[in-house]
Amino acid sequence: MTELRIHSDISLKLGDREFEEIRKLIWQETGIYLGKQKKSLVISRLAKRLRTLGVKTFKGYLEVLKKDWQHEFSLFIDALTTNYSYFFRENRHLELLKTMVIPCFNSEKKLYCWSAGCATGEEPYSIAITIMEALGPELRKWDLKIYATDISSSALAIARRGIYKMEKVENASPHILKKYFLKGRGKWEGCVKVKDEVRKLVVFKKINLLDPKEITLRFHLIFCRNVLIYFNSETRRKVLENLKRRLKPGGFLFLGHSETLPIDEKGFSFIEPSAYRLQEQKDERWS
């Protein structure tokens, strides 16, 4: 049994049985795989829920979770999922968006993007800003859609609000900060807000990547970065297959820099580490 002291007067114990039940629940419902070494993380992440509910044990919390599944499960997921991000993260992909992706679809003037696992919104807003900078006045001639999805309701609430601490935009140039962000004053000192012309380009939805049936578009570009690392190999394949079905032939897939496609994954051309393109489908009736 693992015990973690949260405050000087509070300690919570998580038994192996309860830990296994929590691991099973999060895996069944989201596909996220929690290793056995994550017990202390589970305690620290769920401690606030136990204190809020006035529940003293994880066994008691699991009983609450089962009785109030519709409401509490969303908060359970929010507590256990990681939502760390910042603007213009892994900027090489945004450079490829400007220099490779946009030119590929210039003739049709159509670009549909999906930020899958968008956390608190920094990634899709970075995508929107990059496209606005690249196209300038030509933007109005394009059919542009940016979908941003996550499984965490609390993360999506932050994303829709579009307010962030200054540290989140440290990678932005003074030009970008001035053009696309508003600086906070008073109680918002030290924060920035994404301007409305950027926010209106992004549609946020709560989506589980294991079953994204609400996503019916086919995209020219999908960002799914630093998401697959939370899944086991079987679930990664299922998620990748769901993404692949929603990617247009000739469309691009960007993963996190520490992520790669399975060796036996077919249909994608390698561009550079973590960047791939779905091959055009050939008509086998003709040679």
Backbone as a ProteinNet text record, in pm:
[ID]
protein_1_A
[PRIMARY]
MTELRIHSDISLKLGDREFEEIRKLIWQETGIYLGKQKKSLVISRLAKRLRTLGVKTFKGYLEVLKKDWQHEFSLFIDALTTNYSYFFRENRHLELLKTMVIPCFNSEKKLYCWSAGCATGEEPYSIAITIMEALGPELRKWDLKIYATDISSSALAIARRGIYKMEKVENASPHILKKYFLKGRGKWEGCVKVKDEVRKLVVFKKINLLDPKEITLRFHLIFCRNVLIYFNSETRRKVLENLKRRLKPGGFLFLGHSETLPIDEKGFSFIEPSAYRLQEQKDERWS
[TERTIARY]
84.8	0	88.4	55.6	131.9	60	136.9	80.7	153.2	77.9	135.2	79	168	122.4	100.6	-26.7	-62.9	-33.9	-81.1	-49.6	-2.4	40.1	93	-10.9	-139.7	-244.3	-328.1	-288	-366.1	-275.3	-308.5	-236.9	-340	-314	-404.8	-332.7	-399.4	-341.6	-418.6	-345.5	-406.1	-362.8	-456.8	-428.1	-414.9	-352.5	-331	-462.6	-562.7	-690.8	-757.2	-759.2	-820.9	-741.2	-608.2	-523.4	-550.6	-561.6	-589.4	-725.7	-822.3	-955.3	-951.2	-873.7	-858.6	-787.7	-682.6	-610.5	-703.3	-785.3	-877.2	-981.1	-1035.7	-1136.9	-1082.1	-965.6	-910	-872.8	-828.5	-792.2	-916.2	-1018.5	-1139.9	-1210.4	-1210.9	-1289.2	-1212.2	-1080.2	-1002.6	-889.5	-850.3	-736.1	-603.1	-605.5	-481.4	-428.2	-301.8	-240.4	-158.3	-196.3	-121.3	-33.6	95	187.1	177.5	227.1	219	300.7	394	477.2	407.7	284.6	212.9	123.1	140.5	50.2	56.7	175.9	188.9	125.2	137.1	75.2	-76.7	-135	-280	-325.7	-251.4	-287.6	-287.7	-180	-168	-272.6	-305	-402.2	-545.7	-578.7	-715.9	-740.2	-632.7	-646.7	-744.3	-741.6	-830.1	-976.4	-1005.3	-1143.8	-1190.6	-1103.7	-1140.9	-1167.9	-1083.1	-1101.3	-1229.5	-1255	-1375.7	-1501.6	-1498.9	-1615.6	-1626.2	-1519.6	-1518.1	-1504.9	-1442.4	-1421.4	-1281.6	-1269.3	-1142	-1059.1	-1118.7	-1046.1	-1072.5	-980.7	-1000.5	-1110.8	-1129.3	-1240.7	-1372.7	-1381.3	-1500.4	-1519.1	-1407.4	-1416.8	-1468.5	-1420.6	-1467.5	-1616.9	-1666.7	-1811	-1888.2	-1834.5	-1896.4	-1894.6	-1783.1	-1766.3	-1871.8	-1895	-1992.5	-2135.8	-2164.9	-2300.9	-2333	-2231.9	-2253.4	-2166.7	-2177.7	-2088.1	-2093.1	-2210.3	-2224.6	-2151.9	-2160.8	-2096.6	-1952.1	-1930.5	-1798.8	-1695.3	-1738.3	-1639.6	-1566.4	-1636.3	-1572	-1463.5	-1492.2	-1393.8	-1278.9	-1308.4	-1207.3	-1108.8	-1162	-1078.4	-995.2	-1058.8	-987.1	-867.7	-887.6	-781.2	-663.3	-690.6	-585.4	-518.2	-577.7	-515.8	-421.7	-313	-211.6	-244	-246.6	-284.9	-179.7	-54.1	53	87.4	87.1	123.8	167.3	216.8	249.9	248.4	246.6	235.8	363.3	343.6	452	549.1	492.6	569.6	611	731.7	783.7	758.4	818.5	787.1	819.4	900	935.1	809.3	710.5	587.4	512.6	518.8	454	528	659.4	735.6	695.4	677.1	632.1	491.5	407.8	273.9	282.7	375.8	391.5	456.2	563.5	646.2	604.4	532.9	497.7	347.5	277.9	136.5	52.6	62.6	-18.6	7.2	132.5	154.5	93.7	86.9	30.8	-117.2	-186.7	-330.8	-369.5	-270.9	-294.8	-392	-386.8	-471.8	-620.1	-653.3	-794.6	-839.3	-742.4	-774.5	-862.5	-826.2	-902.4	-803	-824	-735.9	-815.2	-832	-900.2	-796.2	-787.9	-688	-757.4	-694.4	-746.3	-632.7	-650.6	-559.5	-621	-572.6	-630.3	-555.1	-622.8	-556.8	-499.4	-587.2	-541.8	-512.8	-541.6	-518.8	-587.5	-514.1	-574.7	-573.1	-547.4	-571.3	-452.6	-335.7	-220.7	-185	-196.9	-161.1	-253.5	-386.6	-470.8	-462.8	-445.9	-429.7	-297.2	-193.1	-65.3	-80.2	-158.7	-186.1	-258.9	-361.4	-438.4	-350.9	-268.5	-180.3	-81.4	-25.7	69.5	4.6	-118.1	-189.2	-222.1	-264.1	-294.6	-171.8	-57.3	66.9	108.1	91.3	135.3	48.6	-82.3	-173.6	-202.2	-193.7	-221.6	-360.2	-371.9	-502.4	-567.3	-487.2	-540.1	-627	-619.6	-693.5	-842.5	-898.3	-1042.7	-1083.3	-988.9	-1019.2	-1016.3	-971.5	-956.8	-1076.1	-1106.5	-1201.3	-1118	-1114.6	-1030	-1115.7	-1082.8	-1147.5	-1039.4	-1047.7	-955.9	-1039.5	-1035.2	-1103.1	-999.5	-1037.8	-949.7	-1028.7	-977.6	-1053.2	-967	-1035.5	-969.1	-1074.6	-1029	-1121.5	-1150.7	-1073.2	-1086.7	-1176.1	-1285.9	-1378.6	-1314.1	-1236.1	-1173.8	-1068.3	-992.9	-893.3	-961.1	-1070.9	-1142.4	-1203.6	-1245	-1299	-1191.8	-1069.8	-957.9	-929.4	-931.9	-903.7	-1003.9	-1131	-1234.1	-1220.1	-1179.1	-1162	-1044.7	-937.8	-825.3	-738.9	-734	-651.4	-539.3	-416.2	-299.7	-198.8	-119.9	-10.1	98.6	173.2	275.1	376.6	404.4	504.4	464.3	335.1	287.4	320.5	351.8	380.6	526.2	612.3	753.6	818.6	767.9	825.5	774.6	680.3	623.8	710.1	725.7	802.2	720.7	785.8	711.3	605.6	635.6	540.3	413.6	431.1	317.5	236.6	306	236.9	149.6	203.2	130.5	12.5	31.5	-69.4	-185.7	-157.7	-258.5	-301.6	-243.4	-277.2	-306.7	-392	-417.4	-348.3	-286.9	-214.7	-308.3	-300.7	-389	-351.7	-453.2	-433.2	-508.7	-473.7	-542	-525.4	-637.4	-628	-573.2	-571.1	-516.7	-372.1	-309.5	-167.7	-85.7	3	85.3	20.6	-95.8	-166.4	-187	-216.6	-253.8	-383.2	-456.1	-578.8	-566.7	-601.3	-598.7	-706.8	-671.2	-767.4	-880.6	-995	-1114.7	-1097.5	-1020.2	-1006	-932.6	-854.3	-789	-885.4	-949.6	-1038.2	-1152.4	-1204	-1319.3	-1283.2	-1155	-1112.6	-1111.3	-1118.5	-1102.4	-1233.4	-1271.3	-1390	-1343.4	-1382.2	-1342.3	-1454.5	-1416.4	-1512.9	-1452	-1536.6	-1492.9	-1504	-1391.4	-1386.7	-1292	-1334.6	-1248.8	-1188.5	-1057.5	-991.1	-1013.2	-1058.7	-1091	-1221	-1304.9	-1433.7	-1476.2	-1403.2	-1431.8	-1541.6	-1654.8	-1761.5	-1819.8	-1807	-1860.8	-1775.3	-1654.4	-1567.9	-1595	-1666.6	-1704.4	-1625.7	-1552.2	-1470	-1350.4	-1297.6	-1166.6	-1070.2	-954	-862.8	-741.5	-690.2	-564.8	-444.7	-467	-357.2	-410.9	-344.6	-379	-254.7	-268.5	-168.2	-216.5	-135.9	-166.5	-34.2	4.2	138.6	137.9	228.9	244.6	115.5	44.3	-79.4	-61.3	-1.8	13.6	99.8	185.2	273.5	196.1	68.7	-11.5	-88.4	-73.7	-146.1	-51.1	-104.7	-25.1	-28.2	47.3	64.9	-66.9	-151.7	-280.4	-369	-374.5	-458.4	-400.6	-267.9	-204.6	-247.1	-248.9	-288.3	-433.6	-519.8	-660.2	-677.5	-608.1	-616.6	-561.5	-447.9	-388.8	-481.8	-549.5	-643.7	-760.6	-807.1	-913.8	-868.3	-744.7	-690.1	-674.6	-623.6	-597.9	-726.7	-836.3	-964.9	-1014	-969.5	-1016.8	-915.1	-815	-712	-730.2	-732	-743.7	-618.4	-630.5	-509.6	-424.6	-297.4	-210.8	-204	-283.5	-283	-165	-141.9	-23.9	-62.8	25.3	10	136	120.7	233.7	216.5	316.3	318.3	414.9	421.5	520.3	660.5	760.5	897.9	948.7	887	928.7	842.4	755.5	662.6	692.8	666.1	683.6	567.2	546.3	449.3	507.7	422.2	472.9	548.7	650	734.5	652.2	550.4	470.7	350	340.1	229.6	243.1	139.8	144.1	56.9	91	10.3	67.7	167	227.2	367.5	398.8	534.8	604.3	729.5	809	860	835.9	888.1	1015.5	1001.7	1113.4	1063.3	1151.3	1103.9	976.7	874	742.9	651.6	691.9	609.1	588.4	461.3	427.9	320.9	313.5	209.8	138.4	5.1	-73.4	-63.4	-23.6	-1.5	-132.3	-123.4	-239.3	-279.5	-408.9	-457.4	-454.3	-393.5	-381.2	-500.8	-541.2	-646	-579.8	-594.8	-525.4	-581.3	-688.7	-741.9	-655.4	-567.4	-486.7	-339.4	-252.4	-108.7	-39.6
-119.2	0	124.3	219.9	343.9	454.6	528	640.4	766.7	871	999.8	1105.7	1182.2	1289.1	1413.5	1455.6	1568.9	1699.8	1714.1	1827.8	1770.3	1857.3	1808.8	1731.5	1760.8	1696.1	1596.6	1572.7	1482.7	1378	1251.4	1146.5	1052.9	1011	922.2	794.6	682.1	552.8	494.5	440.3	378.1	232.3	144.3	1.9	-50.2	-165.5	-223.6	-250.8	-297.9	-330.1	-205.1	-97.5	26.3	86.3	77	129.4	54.8	-76.6	-155.5	-120.2	-93	-55.5	79.3	172.4	304.1	290.1	209.8	186.4	126.8	32.5	-34.4	63.6	148.5	245.4	344.3	401.6	502.5	440.7	315	247.9	213.3	160.7	121.5	240.1	350.6	465.6	560.8	566.6	663.6	601.6	478.9	418	457.5	546.4	590.1	478.4	447.9	340.2	398.9	366.5	409.6	294.8	314.1	211.8	192.1	79	48.1	144.7	212.8	308.8	443.7	456.5	584.2	598.5	513.7	516.8	650.9	701	829.6	942.2	936.7	1038.6	1034.1	913.7	899	957.6	930.3	984.6	1137.5	1194.9	1340.6	1406.6	1342.6	1400.9	1392.8	1283.5	1264.3	1318.4	1357.6	1402.9	1518.8	1611.1	1727.9	1685.7	1586.6	1539.8	1477.8	1398.9	1336.4	1442.1	1544.4	1650	1727.9	1758.5	1832.9	1757.4	1626.4	1542.6	1502.8	1527.6	1486	1336.1	1272.5	1127.1	1098.5	1002.7	979.2	866.2	783.9	670	660.1	595.4	574.6	472.6	380.6	287.4	364.3	459.2	542.5	627.9	677.5	759.2	677.5	555.1	469.1	441.7	431.2	412.4	536.7	655.3	780.4	787.1	749	754	668.1	549	458.5	507.4	569.9	618.2	744.4	828.2	955.2	960.3	855.5	835.6	951.4	995.1	1096.3	1225.8	1267	1392.1	1371	1276.3	1261.5	1205.5	1122.9	1064.1	1170	1274.5	1382.9	1449.3	1469.1	1529.1	1433	1305	1199.8	1202.6	1211.1	1218.1	1346.2	1458.3	1585.8	1580.4	1514.1	1508.2	1423.5	1317.8	1222.4	1247.9	1330	1356.1	1475.1	1468.7	1573.2	1676.9	1803.8	1910	2021	1983.5	2083.9	2120.3	2247.3	2292	2437.8	2489.4	2630.3	2667.6	2795.1	2841.3	2814.2	2774.9	2751.9	2643.8	2542.2	2426.8	2342.8	2288.3	2207	2282.2	2398.2	2495.1	2446.8	2342.1	2290.6	2251.1	2196	2157.7	2279.2	2389.2	2511.4	2568.7	2548.9	2588.1	2503	2372.1	2284	2321.9	2365.5	2411.1	2526.5	2619.4	2734.7	2698.4	2619.4	2598	2478.1	2381.9	2260.3	2238.4	2243.5	2207.8	2309	2435.7	2537.5	2539.7	2539.6	2536.7	2415.4	2301.6	2180.6	2196.6	2280.4	2294.4	2433.5	2505	2641.3	2646.6	2545.9	2549.5	2537.8	2458.4	2443.3	2543.3	2614.8	2716.1	2658.2	2540.1	2473.7	2409.1	2430	2371.4	2340.6	2211.4	2165.4	2103.8	2154.9	2109.9	2054.6	1955.9	1897.4	1889.7	1956.8	1945.1	1842.6	1719	1606.9	1590.6	1618.1	1621.4	1759.9	1860.5	2000.6	2057.6	1982.2	2029.9	2165.2	2265.1	2394	2495.1	2448	2530.8	2601.6	2592.3	2663.4	2615.8	2484.5	2430.8	2480.9	2465.2	2512.9	2663.4	2741.1	2884.5	2914.2	2837.7	2854	2820	2715.9	2678.9	2793.4	2846.3	2955.7	3077.1	3114.9	3230.9	3207.2	3086.8	3053.4	3066.7	3017.9	3026.9	3172.2	3248.6	3389.8	3466.7	3436.8	3502.1	3462	3333.6	3283.2	3336.4	3346.5	3384	3533.4	3601.2	3744.6	3774.9	3875.5	3912.7	3800.9	3704.2	3593.6	3499.3	3511.3	3420.9	3419	3533.4	3540.3	3460.3	3425	3346.2	3195.9	3158.3	3016.7	2965.3	2838.9	2766.1	2702.2	2766.8	2722.9	2674.8	2557	2504.9	2448.9	2484.3	2429.7	2370.2	2238.5	2169.5	2137.4	2154.4	2124.1	2041.1	1924.1	1832.7	1780.7	1749.4	1690.4	1614.7	1527.9	1451.6	1522.8	1626.8	1697.5	1820.3	1820.8	1934.9	2060.8	2045.1	2162.5	2223.9	2140.2	2191.3	2268.1	2215.8	2282.6	2414.7	2421.4	2547.5	2656.3	2619.3	2714.3	2755.5	2657.7	2685.1	2783.5	2762.7	2851.9	2993.9	3004.7	3136.9	3211.1	3138.1	3197.6	3291.4	3274	3358.2	3273.2	3324.3	3246.1	3333.8	3270.5	3341.2	3371.7	3477.8	3523.7	3415.1	3327.9	3222.9	3129.4	3122.1	3035.1	3089.3	3217.6	3278.2	3323	3263.5	3301.5	3278	3183.3	3154.4	3247.1	3334.1	3425.3	3549.6	3596.5	3718.5	3840.1	3953.8	4076.4	4110.7	4085.4	4112.1	4028.3	3898.9	3808.1	3845.9	3877.6	3915.8	4039.9	4137	4262.2	4243.5	4158.7	4145.1	4054	3951.1	3847.4	3829.3	3908.4	3893.7	4029.5	4027.3	4145.6	4127.1	4232.1	4226	4256.2	4174.4	4190.1	4306.9	4364.8	4472.1	4439.4	4509.6	4487.7	4344.8	4275.8	4138	4041.7	4085.9	4003.1	4039.5	4118.6	4152.2	4024.1	4017	3897	3791.2	3825.4	3732.3	3796	3711.7	3758.5	3689.4	3754.7	3696.2	3690.1	3575.2	3558.5	3646.9	3721.1	3812.2	3734.2	3801.5	3736.6	3684.6	3755.6	3711.7	3577.9	3544.4	3413.3	3310.1	3345.6	3250.9	3204.1	3292.3	3255	3153	3132.3	3034.3	2891.8	2876.3	2744.5	2696.5	2573.8	2509.6	2402.9	2415.4	2320	2219.7	2092.4	1986.9	1886.6	1827.3	1718.7	1588.1	1523.3	1402.7	1300	1175.7	1063.4	1005.7	1003.3	957.9	809.5	735.1	594.2	579.6	682.1	675.8	815.9	873.5	1012.3	1021.6	957.8	950.5	1087	1183.4	1317	1394.3	1347.7	1412.2	1347.7	1418.5	1363.4	1424.4	1530.6	1591.9	1503.5	1524.2	1467.6	1585	1568.7	1680.6	1676.6	1795.4	1807.7	1794.8	1821.9	1820.6	1781.8	1686.3	1648.7	1660.9	1737.1	1741	1645.7	1546.4	1460.4	1439.7	1541.1	1545.7	1521.3	1433.5	1400.8	1346.5	1270.1	1204.8	1053.7	1000.6	855.5	794.8	874.5	822.3	775.5	816	774.9	644.6	587.8	466.2	347.8	228	108.9	83.4	-15.4	-34.5	-64.8	-145.2	-179.8	-57.2	25.1	144.2	247.2	258.5	349.7	316.5	187.3	145.9	184.3	167.1	201.5	351.2	430.7	576.5	620.4	563.7	599.1	563	450.4	410.9	509.9	556.9	657.6	788.5	827.3	948.9	930.7	816.1	787.8	794.8	743.8	745.2	887.8	979.7	1118.2	1210	1150.4	1226.4	1207.3	1316	1307.5	1245.6	1168.6	1124	1244.4	1237.8	1353	1445.5	1413.2	1495	1463.5	1549.4	1540.6	1502.9	1428.4	1390.4	1428.8	1509.6	1548.6	1487.8	1410.8	1353.5	1431.9	1398.6	1460.9	1415.5	1494	1462.3	1332	1285.2	1158.9	1042.1	1066.4	964.1	926.6	802.7	755.9	663.5	645.9	547	407.3	306.3	168.7	133.2	50.5	14.3	-43.9	-122.3	-188.7	-106.7	19	105.1	138.7	108.5	130.6	250.2	309.4	416.8	555.2	569	700.3	708.3	823.9	854.6	933.7	902.9	971.6	1103.5	1211.8	1342.9	1373.8	1372.5	1387.7	1337.8	1323.4	1268.6	1336.4	1255.2	1294.2	1362.1	1367.3	1428.4	1328.7	1306	1204.6	1258.4	1192.9	1228.7	1102.5	1107.9	993.4	984	868.1	850.3	858.1	912.2	915.9	774.6	749.4	616	597.7	488	459.5	378.2	403.8	324.5	201.8	88.4	-33.8	-91.1	-31.7	-80.5	-33.7	61.9	118.5	117	103.1	104.9	201.4
0	0	0	-88.3	-96.7	-23.2	58.1	132.5	92	66.6	31.1	123.3	186.9	276.1	191.2	182.7	98.5	169.6	291.1	376.1	508.9	596.8	723.8	803.3	779.5	858.5	778.3	653.3	568.8	505.3	518.8	446.8	386.9	264.3	194.1	156.1	177.4	143.4	26.3	-69.5	-186.3	-191.4	-165	-167.9	-309.6	-323.8	-456.3	-528.2	-454.6	-517.9	-575.4	-497.7	-544.4	-660.4	-651	-758.7	-889.3	-883	-1002.8	-1060.6	-973.8	-1022	-1092.7	-1038.6	-1101.5	-1235.9	-1239.2	-1365.3	-1471	-1429.4	-1522.2	-1575.4	-1487.4	-1528	-1630.1	-1602.5	-1692.1	-1826.2	-1824.4	-1949.9	-2031.1	-1967.1	-2038.6	-2101.9	-2032.5	-2078.5	-2168.6	-2155.2	-2234.1	-2313.8	-2279.2	-2344.9	-2284.2	-2184.8	-2120.3	-2030.9	-2049.1	-1972.1	-1857.9	-1735.5	-1617.1	-1570.6	-1575.1	-1528.5	-1378	-1330.9	-1188	-1103.7	-1168.2	-1096.3	-1077.7	-1125.8	-1121	-997.6	-899.6	-785.1	-711.1	-688.6	-617.7	-696.7	-829.8	-914.8	-899.7	-898.2	-884	-750.9	-643.9	-512.8	-515.6	-568.6	-567.5	-656.8	-769.8	-862.2	-808.6	-739.9	-692.5	-551.3	-482.3	-343.1	-329.9	-424.5	-416.7	-425.9	-511.2	-522.5	-391.3	-328.4	-201.8	-95.4	-88.5	10.4	-16.3	-144.5	-180.8	-143.3	-163.1	-135.5	11.3	86.6	226.8	242.5	143	144.8	198.1	287.8	356.1	296.9	211.4	154.6	4.5	-66.3	-209.7	-235.2	-144.7	-156.5	-152.3	-60.8	-51.9	-175.8	-231.3	-352.4	-470.2	-483.5	-592.5	-581.1	-459.6	-439.5	-485.4	-452.1	-497.7	-649.9	-708.3	-853.2	-923.7	-870.4	-931.7	-914.3	-800.9	-774	-855.2	-878.9	-948.4	-1073.9	-1153.3	-1267.3	-1366.6	-1403	-1507.4	-1471	-1347.4	-1305.4	-1260.9	-1171.7	-1110	-1205.9	-1302.8	-1393	-1473.8	-1516.2	-1589.6	-1505.2	-1376.4	-1285.5	-1257.8	-1252.9	-1236.6	-1354.2	-1475.5	-1595.6	-1596.2	-1562.9	-1560.2	-1465.4	-1351.7	-1251.5	-1298.6	-1373.1	-1408.1	-1542.3	-1625.4	-1755	-1744	-1818.6	-1816.2	-1921.7	-1885.9	-1978.5	-1982.5	-1999.2	-2002.1	-2145.6	-2175.1	-2308.7	-2302.5	-2415.7	-2426.7	-2574.3	-2603.4	-2741.1	-2820.3	-2946.1	-3042	-2994.3	-2928.6	-2882.7	-3003.2	-3000.1	-3111.5	-3242.9	-3252.1	-3356.5	-3497.5	-3508.9	-3641.4	-3720	-3653.3	-3722.2	-3776.1	-3705.4	-3752.9	-3873.3	-3876.1	-3994.2	-4114.5	-4093.5	-4201.4	-4247.4	-4154.3	-4190.6	-4290.5	-4265.8	-4354.6	-4487.5	-4480.8	-4599.8	-4684.3	-4625.1	-4698.2	-4708.3	-4596.2	-4596.1	-4674.2	-4639.3	-4706.5	-4857.5	-4904.3	-5049.5	-5119.2	-5050.1	-5111	-5144.9	-5069.2	-5089.7	-5139.7	-5191.3	-5237.5	-5354.8	-5441.4	-5560.8	-5526	-5424.3	-5387.4	-5281.4	-5222.2	-5120.7	-5009.1	-4964.9	-4859.1	-4763.9	-4632.6	-4532.8	-4406.5	-4379.5	-4259.4	-4165.9	-4043.3	-3946.3	-3821.6	-3762.5	-3638.1	-3536.7	-3424.7	-3310.8	-3216.6	-3223.9	-3149	-3017.2	-2907	-2776.8	-2753.7	-2764.3	-2767	-2629.3	-2522.1	-2384.8	-2364.4	-2318.7	-2284.3	-2399.2	-2520.8	-2638.1	-2700.3	-2637.5	-2692.2	-2834.6	-2858	-2989.9	-3100.8	-3090.1	-3200.8	-3223.6	-3117.3	-3136.9	-3207.9	-3176.8	-3246.9	-3394.8	-3424	-3563.1	-3634.2	-3569.2	-3629.6	-3657.7	-3561.6	-3578.8	-3692.5	-3698.1	-3804.4	-3941.6	-3955.7	-4083.1	-4116.3	-4017.1	-4039.9	-4086.2	-4024.9	-4064	-4205.2	-4237.5	-4367.3	-4481.9	-4458.2	-4566.3	-4572.8	-4461.1	-4460.9	-4516.2	-4604.8	-4660.6	-4742.5	-4789.1	-4869.2	-4785.8	-4653.6	-4566	-4599	-4632.7	-4659.4	-4782.6	-4868	-4988	-4960.9	-4840.2	-4807	-4727.9	-4751	-4666.4	-4555.3	-4439.7	-4328.9	-4212.6	-4161.8	-4041.5	-3949.9	-3822.7	-3722.9	-3610.6	-3597.5	-3488.8	-3381.6	-3256.8	-3144.1	-3044.6	-3011.3	-2924.7	-2810.4	-2701	-2585.3	-2504.9	-2416.7	-2332.9	-2201.5	-2170.7	-2044.2	-2056.7	-1983.8	-1986.1	-1929.4	-1822.2	-1759.8	-1850.9	-1921.7	-2015.6	-2128.8	-2179.4	-2287.7	-2241.6	-2116.3	-2063.1	-2064.3	-2026.6	-2030.2	-2173.9	-2264.2	-2405.1	-2464.3	-2436.5	-2491.7	-2436.5	-2312	-2251.8	-2315.9	-2345.4	-2417.7	-2337.1	-2205	-2117.7	-2058.8	-2067.4	-2025.9	-1952.1	-1868.1	-1803	-1906.1	-1881.4	-1975.7	-2008.1	-1911.9	-1934.9	-2048.1	-2076.8	-2184.7	-2323.4	-2333.4	-2463.8	-2473.9	-2395	-2397	-2533.3	-2610.9	-2741.9	-2851.7	-2819	-2918.9	-2934.1	-3055.5	-3081.3	-3037.2	-3014.9	-2980.5	-3085.9	-3212	-3320.3	-3303.5	-3276.9	-3260.6	-3136.5	-3027.2	-2903.4	-2925	-2992.2	-3013.3	-3108.5	-3209.2	-3314.8	-3275.1	-3193.8	-3171.4	-3025.5	-2933.6	-2792.2	-2729.5	-2627.2	-2545.5	-2411	-2360.9	-2234.8	-2118.7	-2013.1	-1898.8	-1809.9	-1745.3	-1649.6	-1521.7	-1413.9	-1287.2	-1239.5	-1213.2	-1163.5	-1269.1	-1394.3	-1502.9	-1536.2	-1453.7	-1472.1	-1479.3	-1577.7	-1594.5	-1681.6	-1741.6	-1830.1	-1967.7	-2065.2	-2198.4	-2239.5	-2330.2	-2384.6	-2536.7	-2592.6	-2737.9	-2799.2	-2901.9	-2964.2	-3030.5	-3041.9	-3092.7	-3234.8	-3318.7	-3457.7	-3467.9	-3365.8	-3360.7	-3302.4	-3193.3	-3123.4	-3212.7	-3296.6	-3379	-3486.8	-3511.8	-3612.4	-3558.5	-3427	-3364.9	-3304.5	-3337.2	-3279.9	-3181.6	-3054.6	-2951.4	-2925.5	-2912.8	-2884.1	-2787.2	-2703.7	-2616.7	-2693.3	-2716.2	-2799.1	-2736	-2736.2	-2697.4	-2824.3	-2835.3	-2957.3	-2985.2	-2885.4	-2908.8	-2987.8	-2983.6	-3052.4	-3095.7	-3192.7	-3233.2	-3338.4	-3313.4	-3413.8	-3447.5	-3357.3	-3384.9	-3485.1	-3509	-3607.9	-3743	-3828.5	-3958.9	-4074.7	-4048.1	-4152.7	-4186.9	-4304.5	-4338.5	-4350.1	-4290.2	-4268.9	-4361.8	-4390.4	-4464.7	-4371.8	-4242.9	-4145.7	-4008.4	-3944.9	-3807.9	-3720.1	-3613.1	-3507.1	-3397.3	-3363.7	-3248.2	-3174.3	-3099.3	-3043.3	-2892.4	-2850.9	-2708.7	-2648.8	-2728.5	-2686.4	-2685.5	-2790.8	-2804.5	-2694.3	-2632.3	-2527.6	-2404.9	-2394.1	-2278.7	-2303.4	-2424.4	-2458.8	-2469.8	-2450.2	-2479.3	-2630.2	-2676.7	-2821.1	-2891.9	-2828.8	-2889.7	-2907	-2803.3	-2809.3	-2905.5	-2910.8	-3006.7	-3148.6	-3180.6	-3315.8	-3344.4	-3246.1	-3265.6	-3286.3	-3204.8	-3218.2	-3353.8	-3393.5	-3522.5	-3637.6	-3626.6	-3731	-3738.7	-3623.3	-3621.3	-3684.7	-3658.3	-3719	-3869.9	-3909	-4050.6	-4132.4	-4076.5	-4147	-4171.3	-4088.8	-4098.9	-4165.6	-4226.4	-4296.9	-4447.5	-4520.3	-4665.3	-4725.4	-4833.6	-4904.4	-4942.7	-4913.4	-4934.5	-4814.9	-4710.1	-4589.6	-4499.6	-4401.7	-4316.4	-4173.2	-4108.2	-3967.7	-3892.6	-3788.1	-3703.8	-3565.5	-3521.7	-3388.1	-3300.8	-3171	-3083.4	-3121.1	-3086.4	-3126	-3064.4	-2957.6	-2896.2	-2944.3	-3043	-3091.4	-3236.4	-3270.6	-3407.8	-3444.2	-3572.8	-3618.7	-3599.7	-3579	-3572.9	-3700.5	-3688.7	-3803	-3916.9	-3882	-3986	-4030.1	-3987.8	-4029.6	-4178	-4256.1	-4400	-4437.8	-4546.9	-4601.3	-4583.3	-4495.1	-4470.6	-4530.4	-4584.2	-4626.9	-4517.4	-4492.8	-4391.6	-4448.6	-4377.9	-4418.3	-4340.8	-4210.2	-4118.1	-3982.8	-3882.9	-3755	-3704.5	-3678.5	-3624.3	-3726	-3852.6	-3957.1	-4070.6	-4106.4	-4206.3	-4301	-4419.5	-4516.1	-4562.1	-4563.1	-4608.6	-4760.2	-4807.5	-4950.8	-5027.6	-5148.7	-5236.9	-5272.5	-5276.6	-5311.5	-5461.8	-5503.4	-5646.5	-5695.6	-5817.8	-5880.7	-5943.3	-5878.4	-5920.3	-6049.9	-6104.3	-6231.8	-6349.6	-6324.1	-6430.1	-6390.8	-6486.4	-6460.4	-6553.3
[MASK]
+++++++++++++++++++++++++++++++++++++++++++++++++++++++++++++++++++++++++++++++++++++++++++++++++++++++++++++++++++++++++++++++++++++++++++++++++++++++++++++++++++++++++++++++++++++++++++++++++++++++++++++++++++++++++++++++++++++++++++++++++++++++++++++++++++++++++++++++++++++++++++++++

